[in-house]
């Protein structure tokens, strides 16, 4: 008898149909960003022949990663413990909200929470979301360089991951913005690989 894996309805709706939960708060352009991120993740996983259930899960992370992006930082600050910069609060807030909805997939929650900064415990799902978010073809910075990186995926995963992390961390440093400890640990893990 085959093993039946039950997928949370919210994950199924996001990963299979591109549906967002009723509590999401993102503008039209931000939703389009989520759709492009989801499409990139989908393309990579098709090329890698990832099983369908895992593809749904990874695409769901793409759809849900910015679900609370347009909530004012002051409202998110009340939900999110720790020292997260205002611009990044949406990520841990979305992970918390998903947990409250009954999502128990720790890898998916970690990927969403740290999608902008990286985390040393990222698996394939977290790494793909981290890269796809940065490599979104709709972003208006460094278009040629990001296009070249996208063209190398998924075959040059490790090299592209290092390039994306370098770009993200460098941008934080050039903006005199804090670099989270998780980002530093992530960087150290991926350059030692």
NUMAR-205802 format. One line per 8 residues: their letters; for each residue x, y, z of C-alpha. Coordinates in nm, 4 decimals. Layout:
% NUMAR-205802
a	X:Y:Z  ...
END
This chain:
% NUMAR-205802
xxxxxxxx	0.0000:0.0000:0.0000  0.1519:0.3376:-0.0996  0.2218:0.5948:0.1692  -0.0078:0.8961:0.1396  0.1472:1.2268:0.2414  -0.1041:1.4832:0.3547  -0.0194:1.8351:0.2438  -0.1598:2.1282:0.4377
xxxxxxxx	-0.4364:2.2892:0.2281  -0.2665:2.6286:0.2420  0.0559:2.4800:0.1012  -0.1400:2.2911:-0.1660  -0.3294:2.6066:-0.2692  -0.0148:2.8198:-0.2864  0.2113:2.5604:-0.4499  -0.0322:2.4120:-0.6979
xxxxxxxx	-0.2647:2.7044:-0.7776  -0.0695:3.0180:-0.6797  -0.3307:3.1137:-0.4218  -0.2465:3.3326:-0.1239  -0.4095:3.3056:0.2187  -0.6798:3.5551:0.3139  -0.4464:3.7246:0.5635  -0.1794:3.8044:0.3050
xxxxxxxx	-0.1056:4.1684:0.2383  0.0857:4.2423:-0.0788  0.0316:4.4823:-0.3640  -0.0127:4.3825:-0.7274  0.3570:4.4322:-0.8140  0.4645:4.2335:-0.5082  0.2277:3.9513:-0.6006  0.3804:3.9526:-0.9495
xxxxxxxx	0.7227:3.9244:-0.7839  0.6009:3.6215:-0.5846  0.4675:3.4655:-0.9045  0.8011:3.5161:-1.0838  0.9922:3.3687:-0.7888  0.7543:3.0720:-0.7902  0.8023:3.0281:-1.1646  1.1829:3.0238:-1.1296
xxxxxxxx	1.1634:2.7657:-0.8541  0.9240:2.5634:-1.0684  1.1570:2.5734:-1.3700  1.4566:2.4623:-1.1665  1.2709:2.1755:-1.0046  1.1303:2.0520:-1.3355  1.4831:2.0498:-1.4771  1.6002:1.8573:-1.1711
xxxxxxxx	1.3106:1.6085:-1.2000  1.2109:1.6747:-0.8388  0.9026:1.4704:-0.7359  0.5726:1.6544:-0.7773  0.4892:1.6758:-0.4056  0.8244:1.8425:-0.3378  0.7764:2.0771:-0.6338  0.4441:2.1900:-0.4848
xxxxxxxx	0.6079:2.2507:-0.1494  0.8926:2.4541:-0.3005  0.6584:2.6582:-0.5203  0.4441:2.7265:-0.2133  0.7476:2.8803:-0.0434  0.7890:3.1043:-0.3474  0.4277:3.2218:-0.3346  0.4209:3.2728:0.0420
xxxxxxxx	0.7609:3.4286:0.1135  0.6389:3.7903:0.0886  0.2811:3.7306:0.2059  0.3051:4.0129:0.4638  0.5395:4.2430:0.2715  0.2961:4.5366:0.2641  0.2051:4.5330:0.6337  0.3487:4.8451:0.8052
xxxxxxxx	0.6692:4.7682:0.9996  0.5204:4.9021:1.3241  0.2454:4.6404:1.3037  0.4951:4.3638:1.2274  0.7318:4.4730:1.5047  0.4697:4.3714:1.7622  0.4687:4.0175:1.6192  0.8370:3.9552:1.5587
xxxxxxxx	1.0819:3.9028:1.8428  1.4475:3.9901:1.8052  1.6495:4.2478:1.6239  1.5143:4.2261:1.2698  1.5543:4.5419:1.0568  1.2202:4.6966:0.9534  1.2636:4.6065:0.5859  1.2989:4.2364:0.6756
xxxxxxxx	1.0216:4.1997:0.9343  0.7737:4.0624:0.6807  0.9673:3.7360:0.6506  0.9644:3.6156:1.0125  0.6099:3.7520:1.0477  0.4927:3.5404:0.7529  0.6614:3.2321:0.9008  0.4889:3.2975:1.2351
xxxxxxxx	0.1514:3.3407:1.0664  0.1978:3.0178:0.8710  0.2856:2.8368:1.1920  -0.0363:2.9715:1.3478  -0.2251:2.8317:1.0470  -0.0970:2.4857:1.1389  0.2031:2.4593:0.9071  0.4554:2.2325:1.0772
xxxxxxxx	0.7066:2.2079:0.7931  1.0124:2.3498:0.9688  1.2264:2.3586:0.6539  0.9631:2.5614:0.4673  0.9128:2.7968:0.7635  1.2890:2.8499:0.7975  1.3163:2.9199:0.4231  1.0443:3.1848:0.4400
xxxxxxxx	1.1743:3.3432:0.7596  1.5288:3.3826:0.6241  1.4644:3.4146:0.2492  1.6303:3.7578:0.2289  1.9317:3.6879:0.4487  2.0146:3.3174:0.4295  2.0530:3.0673:0.7097  2.3230:2.8066:0.7761
xxxxxxxx	2.0588:2.5326:0.8117  1.9042:2.5930:0.4692  1.8400:2.2831:0.2618  1.7532:2.2802:-0.1075  1.4191:2.4569:-0.0508  1.5757:2.7455:0.1448  1.8618:2.7868:-0.0980  1.6287:2.7910:-0.3983
xxxxxxxx	1.3981:3.0497:-0.2419  1.6962:3.2654:-0.1407  1.8324:3.2588:-0.4969  1.4996:3.2926:-0.6799  1.4011:3.5941:-0.4690  1.7238:3.7688:-0.5649  1.7256:3.6512:-0.9266  1.3652:3.7550:-1.0025
xxxxxxxx	1.3780:3.8816:-1.3635  1.1456:4.1681:-1.2702  1.3939:4.3311:-1.0351  1.5512:4.6485:-1.1691  1.9046:4.6223:-1.0273  2.1943:4.4443:-1.1954  1.9706:4.2970:-1.4643  2.2499:4.1612:-1.6862
xxxxxxxx	2.4416:3.9961:-1.4034  2.1285:3.8415:-1.2588  2.0224:3.7178:-1.6027  2.3599:3.5463:-1.6431  2.3205:3.3811:-1.3025  1.9665:3.2633:-1.3851  2.0934:3.1087:-1.7085  2.3373:2.8955:-1.5079
xxxxxxxx	2.0645:2.7454:-1.2880  2.0057:2.4764:-1.1836  2.3289:2.3192:-1.3130  2.5680:2.5577:-1.1350  2.3690:2.5715:-0.8107  2.6633:2.6034:-0.5708  2.8445:2.8722:-0.7700  2.5271:3.0732:-0.8237
xxxxxxxx	2.4417:3.0451:-0.4536  2.7797:3.1946:-0.3580  2.7355:3.4764:-0.6136  2.3872:3.5580:-0.4834  2.5042:3.5564:-0.1215  2.7977:3.7797:-0.2128  2.5598:4.0232:-0.3857  2.3136:4.0296:-0.0966
xxxxxxxx	2.5774:4.0733:0.1744  2.7713:4.3330:-0.0257  2.4534:4.5370:-0.0748  2.3966:4.5388:0.3034  2.7565:4.6469:0.3666  2.7456:4.9207:0.1024  2.4253:5.0545:0.2587  2.5882:5.0560:0.6043
xxxxxxxx	2.3076:4.8212:0.7094  2.3467:4.5419:0.9632  2.4303:4.1932:0.8438  2.2472:3.9353:1.0523  2.4502:3.6657:1.2238  2.2544:3.4040:1.0263  2.3847:3.5600:0.7019  2.7435:3.5412:0.8198
xxxxxxxx	2.7044:3.1790:0.9265  2.5331:3.0975:0.5957  2.8179:3.2583:0.4019  3.0774:3.0655:0.5997  2.8931:2.7373:0.5356  2.8535:2.7831:0.1601  3.2118:2.8919:0.0933  3.3402:2.5893:0.2859
x	3.1283:2.3499:0.0794
END
